[in-house]
């Protein structure tokens, strides 16, 4: 009887790729595990750090909000007390000027204090003592100049400024102080300002030509009547013309008393010096409306236009 020998299948030969696969399988599992562990660790650390930063920002915001509310309440009480004191006739002129100093140096960015300056300037005219009258007026002018300087400093970096020196007519020396008569003038000059707005890939260049004309001046009131014609061109194409006629003296404050232009820009004229019969120093300021006073709110269409431009710029 014949016996059959079992047939053994031939042994498969493994090439080097199979060997590499065998070696890499446990290493791949280890790398995967390490990757998952590292991602979990750093992801958890990132989330914890983000939560800590958000908590710090929230705490800082709450502290700043509480501080602003406390300061607003203090300033409100201070404003009501000082304003009530100024409008009472029972106090001396020296005390009223002191109260205005407190108001001017604390609220000059949010209130139009020009009426109070004019009111006290009229009260100074009623002072019988000439030396005291001159001392009070000098003090009032210095306070107004300090406020103007503070506001111009606040606009530094955002505003363009041009200075003009208006000369008096040759026969102005014949005018006698105390007559309160307007001196007719015909002094002209112009200044140019630029600003650029990008909307997507489009760049709009706004050119403002400010034509300044001095019409008359009053030596006793230290004021000057002016006419302002502001011509606007966009990409060298004429857009519009804005005309303003007004009187300026030491009590015009640029962040509050200004001319509103298109694209939410402002143009202000302030008088820095009235040196009769030599010259009148005037500054012309051109700045964005975002840097105007707190009481100057932008128009609704200006806000919508700016939001649309920002959205197109980010696309």
Legacy VTK file of the C-alpha trace (Angstrom):
# vtk DataFile Version 3.0
C-alpha trace
ASCII
DATASET POLYDATA
POINTS 315 float
0.000 0.000 0.000
1.387 3.233 -1.082
1.686 6.127 1.437
1.111 9.716 0.260
3.451 12.328 1.549
1.785 15.598 2.605
2.265 18.455 0.229
3.596 21.578 1.904
2.924 24.862 0.147
5.945 26.718 -0.979
7.164 29.356 1.441
6.428 32.881 0.327
9.449 35.025 -0.001
9.143 38.520 1.517
10.729 41.418 -0.202
12.187 44.419 1.551
8.957 46.418 1.431
7.159 43.719 3.369
9.898 43.763 5.950
9.689 47.571 6.174
5.914 47.297 6.639
6.331 44.794 9.461
8.840 47.053 11.185
6.814 50.253 10.633
3.466 48.955 11.889
4.300 49.227 15.597
6.247 52.446 14.979
3.249 53.933 13.109
0.967 53.040 15.972
3.372 54.667 18.401
3.613 57.815 16.249
-0.189 57.983 16.007
-0.530 57.683 19.751
2.114 60.351 20.333
0.448 62.642 17.790
-2.935 62.270 19.474
-1.347 62.904 22.874
0.525 66.012 21.642
-2.553 67.419 19.875
-4.636 66.866 22.988
-1.996 68.484 25.206
-1.398 71.538 23.047
-5.090 71.878 22.185
-5.979 71.818 25.863
-3.206 74.310 26.638
-4.414 76.622 23.831
-8.024 76.492 25.050
-6.944 77.144 28.649
-4.773 80.053 27.557
-7.603 81.480 25.429
-10.054 81.171 28.329
-7.579 82.875 30.670
-7.069 85.739 28.186
-10.823 86.123 27.709
-11.305 86.172 31.466
-8.601 88.851 31.829
-10.121 90.925 29.021
-13.577 90.587 30.566
-12.236 91.637 33.973
-10.348 94.577 32.447
-13.467 95.655 30.535
-15.584 95.495 33.687
-13.012 97.504 35.639
-12.765 100.142 32.897
-16.547 100.317 32.594
-16.939 100.756 36.361
-14.214 103.396 36.344
-15.844 105.289 33.479
-19.230 105.170 35.198
-17.705 106.513 38.417
-15.859 109.262 36.527
-18.998 110.158 34.558
-21.019 110.458 37.751
-18.297 112.617 39.339
-18.010 114.832 36.268
-21.795 115.177 36.068
-22.029 116.346 39.685
-19.049 118.621 39.136
-20.565 120.079 35.972
-23.949 120.783 37.573
-22.312 122.420 40.586
-19.923 124.600 38.583
-22.476 125.654 35.972
-24.969 126.620 38.652
-22.283 128.689 40.388
-21.282 130.574 37.225
-24.846 131.601 36.415
-25.426 133.070 39.875
-24.822 136.799 40.173
-23.881 136.509 43.841
-20.315 135.434 43.062
-17.430 137.651 42.071
-15.981 137.770 38.578
-12.780 136.161 39.850
-14.760 133.194 41.200
-16.720 132.866 37.958
-13.522 132.729 35.907
-12.167 130.107 38.301
-15.306 128.011 37.803
-14.974 128.347 34.028
-11.356 127.205 34.278
-12.514 124.047 36.037
-15.115 123.467 33.330
-12.784 124.249 30.423
-9.913 122.035 31.550
-12.206 119.076 32.325
-14.964 119.238 29.695
-13.390 120.973 26.711
-13.757 117.893 24.461
-17.442 117.280 25.161
-19.023 120.724 25.648
-19.239 123.842 23.560
-18.033 126.350 26.145
-17.929 129.295 23.749
-21.191 130.845 25.120
-19.738 130.868 28.638
-16.512 132.487 27.405
-18.522 135.158 25.583
-20.744 135.656 28.642
-17.796 136.216 30.974
-16.088 138.400 28.393
-19.154 140.674 28.465
-19.105 140.713 32.255
-15.442 141.754 32.140
-16.478 144.801 30.080
-18.589 145.933 33.047
-15.594 145.878 35.403
-14.859 149.464 36.485
-11.229 148.950 37.461
-9.094 149.087 34.313
-6.168 147.023 35.723
-8.539 144.308 36.959
-10.437 144.332 33.681
-7.212 143.810 31.735
-6.049 141.094 34.146
-9.375 139.222 33.886
-9.393 139.445 30.093
-5.793 138.240 29.868
-6.701 135.317 32.092
-9.735 134.506 29.928
-7.712 134.649 26.704
-4.988 132.454 28.191
-7.571 129.867 29.211
-9.074 129.839 25.707
-5.610 129.511 24.172
-4.801 126.587 26.467
-7.999 124.794 25.436
-7.248 125.342 21.741
-3.686 124.043 22.224
-4.983 120.966 24.064
-7.457 120.183 21.294
-4.849 120.663 18.582
-2.524 118.337 20.511
-5.340 115.752 20.652
-5.653 116.004 16.876
-1.901 115.576 16.350
-1.229 112.765 13.908
-4.770 112.803 12.497
-5.047 116.440 11.421
-3.313 118.485 8.756
-2.599 122.062 9.824
-1.768 125.170 7.833
-0.956 128.564 9.373
-1.855 131.937 7.876
-0.703 135.405 8.903
-3.362 137.927 7.928
-1.956 141.418 7.505
-3.946 144.559 8.244
-4.513 147.277 5.601
-1.881 149.994 5.457
-4.261 152.636 6.840
-5.418 150.492 9.782
-3.069 152.342 12.171
-5.389 155.347 11.863
-8.178 153.397 13.572
-8.551 154.426 17.202
-9.093 151.576 19.676
-12.323 151.899 21.618
-14.500 152.856 18.667
-15.793 149.271 18.245
-15.936 149.785 14.489
-15.285 147.022 11.974
-12.190 147.499 9.860
-12.890 146.512 6.249
-10.355 144.023 4.875
-9.736 142.221 1.602
-7.160 139.565 2.401
-7.197 136.236 0.529
-5.251 133.009 0.543
-5.828 129.312 -0.129
-4.580 125.985 1.205
-4.829 122.448 -0.191
-5.507 119.252 1.786
-5.633 115.621 0.639
-6.999 112.356 1.970
-7.185 108.909 0.354
-9.906 106.276 0.684
-9.486 102.704 -0.589
-12.606 100.749 -1.612
-11.540 97.241 -2.639
-8.972 97.724 -5.388
-10.134 101.287 -6.078
-8.326 104.272 -4.611
-10.227 107.568 -4.285
-8.102 110.673 -3.738
-9.992 113.602 -2.211
-8.560 117.048 -2.811
-9.872 119.975 -0.743
-8.964 123.501 -1.745
-9.779 125.907 1.080
-10.199 129.499 -0.134
-9.923 131.806 2.878
-10.985 135.464 2.750
-10.805 137.979 5.607
-13.678 140.458 5.143
-13.452 142.643 8.251
-11.962 142.769 11.737
-12.822 144.414 15.036
-9.884 145.630 17.090
-11.789 146.018 20.367
-13.502 142.624 20.180
-10.388 141.001 18.698
-12.495 139.249 16.098
-12.385 138.758 12.366
-15.171 138.110 9.833
-14.187 135.455 7.301
-15.573 133.636 4.298
-14.575 130.044 3.663
-15.079 128.363 0.269
-14.062 124.683 0.274
-13.849 123.007 -3.122
-13.825 119.197 -3.198
-12.492 117.084 -6.067
-12.411 113.290 -6.223
-9.764 111.786 -8.512
-9.330 115.230 -10.130
-13.078 115.522 -10.844
-15.000 118.393 -9.227
-17.514 117.158 -6.648
-18.966 120.108 -4.724
-18.347 123.463 -3.068
-19.092 124.342 0.559
-19.350 128.007 1.569
-19.337 129.315 5.133
-19.342 132.876 6.502
-18.668 133.369 10.204
-16.798 135.371 12.820
-13.811 133.972 14.674
-12.155 135.168 17.864
-10.223 133.552 20.705
-13.212 131.386 21.663
-13.502 129.027 18.679
-12.456 125.480 19.588
-11.640 123.195 16.608
-12.943 119.877 17.909
-16.393 121.405 18.446
-16.687 124.423 16.136
-15.904 123.078 12.659
-17.333 122.661 9.161
-18.583 119.208 8.209
-17.436 117.968 4.791
-18.113 114.881 2.702
-16.471 111.582 3.608
-16.958 112.539 7.296
-14.107 115.064 7.308
-13.905 118.356 9.218
-12.359 121.755 8.568
-11.836 124.186 11.438
-10.436 127.712 11.652
-8.965 128.991 14.919
-7.377 132.311 15.789
-4.097 132.000 17.672
-2.992 135.655 17.904
-4.460 139.113 17.253
-1.531 141.526 17.074
-2.946 144.860 15.862
-1.799 146.555 13.651
0.710 143.903 12.567
-1.004 140.587 11.837
-3.621 138.014 12.849
-2.389 134.420 13.172
-4.929 131.826 12.038
-4.681 128.025 11.862
-6.716 125.911 9.432
-7.186 122.303 10.559
-8.348 119.396 8.396
-9.150 116.158 10.237
-11.518 113.135 10.247
-14.838 113.362 12.059
-13.858 110.481 14.354
-11.511 112.931 16.120
-14.114 115.625 16.666
-15.735 116.221 20.044
-17.917 113.689 21.847
-21.025 115.731 21.091
-20.363 115.605 17.331
-22.197 112.493 16.161
-21.676 111.230 12.589
-24.616 111.233 10.228
-26.355 107.916 9.619
-25.410 107.845 5.928
-21.755 108.526 6.796
-21.725 105.528 9.156
-23.356 103.236 6.583
-20.986 104.417 3.847
-17.923 103.785 6.027
-19.156 100.300 6.990
-19.709 99.424 3.322
-16.255 100.675 2.393
-14.645 98.654 5.213
-16.544 95.557 4.101
-15.435 95.971 0.483
-11.842 96.603 1.575
-11.800 93.308 3.522
-13.114 91.269 0.597
LINES 1 316
315 0 1 2 3 4 5 6 7 8 9 10 11 12 13 14 15 16 17 18 19 20 21 22 23 24 25 26 27 28 29 30 31 32 33 34 35 36 37 38 39 40 41 42 43 44 45 46 47 48 49 50 51 52 53 54 55 56 57 58 59 60 61 62 63 64 65 66 67 68 69 70 71 72 73 74 75 76 77 78 79 80 81 82 83 84 85 86 87 88 89 90 91 92 93 94 95 96 97 98 99 100 101 102 103 104 105 106 107 108 109 110 111 112 113 114 115 116 117 118 119 120 121 122 123 124 125 126 127 128 129 130 131 132 133 134 135 136 137 138 139 140 141 142 143 144 145 146 147 148 149 150 151 152 153 154 155 156 157 158 159 160 161 162 163 164 165 166 167 168 169 170 171 172 173 174 175 176 177 178 179 180 181 182 183 184 185 186 187 188 189 190 191 192 193 194 195 196 197 198 199 200 201 202 203 204 205 206 207 208 209 210 211 212 213 214 215 216 217 218 219 220 221 222 223 224 225 226 227 228 229 230 231 232 233 234 235 236 237 238 239 240 241 242 243 244 245 246 247 248 249 250 251 252 253 254 255 256 257 258 259 260 261 262 263 264 265 266 267 268 269 270 271 272 273 274 275 276 277 278 279 280 281 282 283 284 285 286 287 288 289 290 291 292 293 294 295 296 297 298 299 300 301 302 303 304 305 306 307 308 309 310 311 312 313 314
